[in-house]
């Protein structure tokens, strides 16, 4: 079974606030799954999201 990440784990991997992860999900830019009242992100979905970012737009800052 594929790992499911909490929004806090996603925010730590992207180096952004958890609130920004909620915004990405709401905008439809990052796919999530609902388990009861909790949102989770598949690790593969996070990888697809990161792969779709322009190289210099990575949220962690300048990685140019």
C-alpha positions in Angstrom: 0.0 0.0 0.0 1.2 3.4 -0.9 2.2 5.8 1.9 -0.3 8.5 2.8 1.2 11.8 4.1 -0.3 14.2 6.5 -0.6 17.8 5.4 2.1 18.7 8.0 4.4 16.1 6.4 3.7 17.6 2.9 4.4 21.1 4.2 7.7 20.0 5.7 8.8 18.4 2.5 7.9 21.5 0.4 9.2 23.9 3.1 5.9 25.8 3.1 3.3 26.5 5.8 0.5 23.9 6.2 -2.0 26.6 5.3 -0.4 26.8 1.8 -0.8 23.1 1.4 -4.6 23.5 2.1 -4.6 26.3 -0.5 -2.9 24.0 -3.1 -5.5 21.3 -2.5 -8.4 23.8 -2.7 -7.1 25.2 -6.0 -6.9 21.6 -7.4 -3.1 21.8 -7.9 -2.4 19.0 -5.4 -4.6 16.0 -5.2 -5.6 14.6 -1.8 -7.8 11.9 -0.3 -10.2 12.3 2.6 -10.2 9.7 5.4 -13.1 10.5 7.6 -12.4 14.1 8.5 -8.7 14.0 7.7 -7.0 14.9 4.5 -4.0 12.8 3.3 -1.8 13.1 0.2 -0.4 10.1 -1.6 3.4 10.2 -1.9 3.1 9.6 -5.6 0.7 12.7 -5.9 3.3 14.8 -4.1 6.0 13.6 -6.5 3.8 14.4 -9.5 3.2 17.9 -8.1 6.9 18.5 -7.5 7.8 17.2 -11.0 5.3 19.6 -12.5 6.9 22.7 -11.0 9.2 24.8 -13.0 12.8 24.1 -11.8 13.2 27.6 -10.2 9.7 27.7 -8.7 10.4 25.0 -6.1 8.9 26.2 -2.9 12.0 25.7 -0.8 13.6 28.8 -2.3 16.3 29.2 -5.0 17.4 25.9 -6.2 18.3 27.1 -9.6 
